[in-house]
């Protein structure tokens, strides 16, 4: 009986050892599989990022060609910076995006598509023109009255009084002062249209 117990114990110890070996082998294979999957996933991520970068470059080139053709004044660095600021404002205004969401959509989403860039750029150009029109309203000069050809324009209402005072001033002067006063008188007569 002792021999059979020892034999059973030896069998159990051997089975336990074999189970541990098999478990370690299974764990080792699982680790290798996970490492392989992680490596493969990293390769997929890298390939996807490269493909995305190529797509973004193609989309930007397509948009830049369109911009140079449609809005050549904005195809320089200063124009692009102004357009970019107005485009950000347009996207925030119409879509309600935060800066982080806009950056995400620009890098990986629909905002980078050439058609989306064109639509947003057109809206941004419209917005720039609107801002410029409002800015020009503050600096608008009065439009002069239209005149018929060969008709004298409006005269200064004080022109006659100026001419009379300069004539009186000239009567009492001589020399260099008289020449200066005569020059002023002649300029006043020209302004009055005489």
C-alpha positions in Angstrom: 0.0 0.0 0.0 2.8 2.3 0.7 4.3 1.6 -2.6 1.0 2.4 -4.3 0.7 5.7 -2.3 4.2 6.7 -3.3 3.5 5.8 -6.8 0.3 7.9 -6.8 2.2 10.8 -5.2 5.0 10.5 -7.8 2.3 10.5 -10.5 0.6 13.6 -9.0 4.0 15.4 -8.7 4.8 14.6 -12.3 1.3 15.7 -13.4 1.7 18.9 -11.4 5.1 19.6 -12.9 3.8 18.8 -16.4 0.8 21.1 -15.9 3.2 23.9 -14.7 5.4 23.3 -17.8 2.4 23.3 -20.1 1.0 26.4 -18.4 4.4 28.2 -18.8 4.6 27.1 -22.4 1.0 28.4 -23.0 1.9 31.7 -21.2 5.1 32.0 -23.3 3.2 31.4 -26.5 0.5 33.9 -25.5 3.2 36.5 -24.8 4.8 35.9 -28.1 1.4 36.2 -29.8 0.6 39.5 -28.0 4.1 40.8 -28.9 3.5 39.8 -32.5 0.1 41.4 -32.5 1.5 44.6 -30.9 4.2 44.7 -33.6 1.7 44.1 -36.4 -0.6 46.8 -34.9 2.3 49.2 -34.7 3.1 48.5 -38.4 -0.5 49.0 -39.3 -0.6 52.3 -37.4 2.6 53.5 -39.1 1.3 52.5 -42.5 -2.0 54.2 -41.8 -0.3 57.4 -40.6 1.9 57.5 -43.7 -1.1 57.0 -46.0 -3.0 59.7 -44.1 -0.1 62.0 -44.5 0.0 61.4 -48.3 -3.7 61.9 -48.5 -3.4 65.2 -46.5 -0.6 66.4 -48.8 -2.6 65.6 -51.9 -5.6 67.4 -50.5 -3.5 70.4 -49.6 -1.9 70.5 -53.0 -5.3 70.3 -54.7 -6.7 73.1 -52.5 -3.6 75.3 -53.1 -4.0 75.0 -56.8 -7.7 75.9 -56.6 -6.8 78.9 -54.3 -4.2 80.2 -56.7 -6.6 79.9 -59.5 -9.7 81.3 -57.8 -8.2 83.8 -55.3 -4.6 84.6 -56.4 -4.4 87.5 -53.9 -4.7 85.0 -51.1 -2.1 82.5 -52.4 0.8 84.2 -50.5 1.8 83.7 -46.9 0.1 86.9 -45.6 -3.1 86.0 -47.5 -3.1 82.4 -46.3 -2.6 83.5 -42.7 -5.6 85.9 -42.9 -7.7 83.2 -44.7 -6.8 80.6 -42.0 -7.9 82.9 -39.2 -11.2 83.7 -40.9 -11.7 80.0 -41.8 -11.2 79.1 -38.1 -13.8 81.6 -37.1 -16.2 80.3 -39.8 -15.8 76.7 -38.6 -16.4 77.8 -35.0 -19.4 79.9 -35.9 -21.1 77.4 -38.1 -20.1 74.0 -36.5 -19.5 75.1 -32.9 -16.2 73.2 -32.8 -13.6 73.8 -30.2 -9.9 74.2 -31.2 -9.1 70.6 -30.2 -12.1 69.2 -32.2 -11.1 71.4 -35.2 -7.5 70.1 -35.0 -8.7 66.5 -34.8 -11.0 67.0 -37.8 -8.2 68.8 -39.7 -5.7 66.0 -39.2 -8.0 62.9 -39.5 -11.5 64.1 -40.5 -13.5 65.7 -43.1 -12.1 69.2 -42.9 -9.0 68.2 -44.9 -11.0 67.0 -47.9 -10.4 69.4 -50.8 -14.2 70.0 -51.3 -14.6 70.9 -47.6 -11.5 73.2 -47.8 -13.0 75.0 -50.8 -16.4 75.5 -49.1 -14.8 76.8 -45.9 -12.4 79.0 -47.9 -15.2 80.5 -49.9 -17.1 81.2 -46.6 -13.9 82.7 -45.1 -13.4 84.9 -48.2 -17.0 86.1 -47.9 -16.4 86.8 -44.2 -13.2 88.7 -45.0 -14.9 90.8 -47.6 -17.7 91.6 -45.2 -15.2 92.7 -42.5 -13.4 94.8 -45.0 -16.7 96.5 -46.1 -17.5 97.3 -42.5 -14.0 98.7 -42.0 -14.3 100.8 -45.1 -17.6 102.3 -44.0 -15.8 104.1 -41.2 -13.4 105.7 -43.7 -15.8 106.6 -46.4 -15.3 110.1 -47.9 -18.2 112.2 -49.0 -18.9 111.9 -52.7 -18.8 115.3 -54.5 -21.8 116.5 -56.4 -22.0 115.6 -60.0 -21.3 118.5 -62.4 -22.2 118.9 -66.0 -19.3 119.4 -68.4 -17.8 122.9 -68.7 -19.9 124.2 -65.8 -18.0 125.9 -63.0 -18.1 124.0 -59.6 -19.4 125.3 -56.4 -17.6 128.4 -55.1 -16.6 129.2 -51.6 -19.2 131.3 -50.0 -16.4 133.4 -48.4 -14.4 133.8 -51.6 -15.6 137.4 -52.3 -14.9 138.5 -48.8 -11.4 136.9 -49.0 -10.6 138.6 -52.3 -11.8 142.0 -51.0 -9.7 141.7 -47.8 -6.6 140.7 -49.8 -7.1 143.7 -52.2 -7.3 146.1 -49.2 -4.2 144.5 -47.7 -2.4 144.8 -51.0 -3.2 148.6 -51.3 -1.0 149.5 -48.3 2.0 147.3 -49.0 5.2 147.6 -51.0 8.2 145.4 -51.9 8.4 141.8 -50.9 5.2 141.9 -48.8 3.3 143.3 -51.7 4.5 140.4 -53.9 3.4 137.9 -51.3 0.0 139.5 -50.8 -0.5 139.6 -54.7 0.3 135.9 -54.9 -2.3 135.2 -52.2 -4.8 137.4 -54.0 -4.2 135.6 -57.3 -4.7 132.2 -55.5 -7.9 133.3 -53.9 -9.2 134.5 -57.4 -8.4 131.1 -58.9 -10.1 129.3 -56.1 -13.2 131.5 -56.7 -13.1 130.7 -60.4 -12.2 134.2 -61.7 
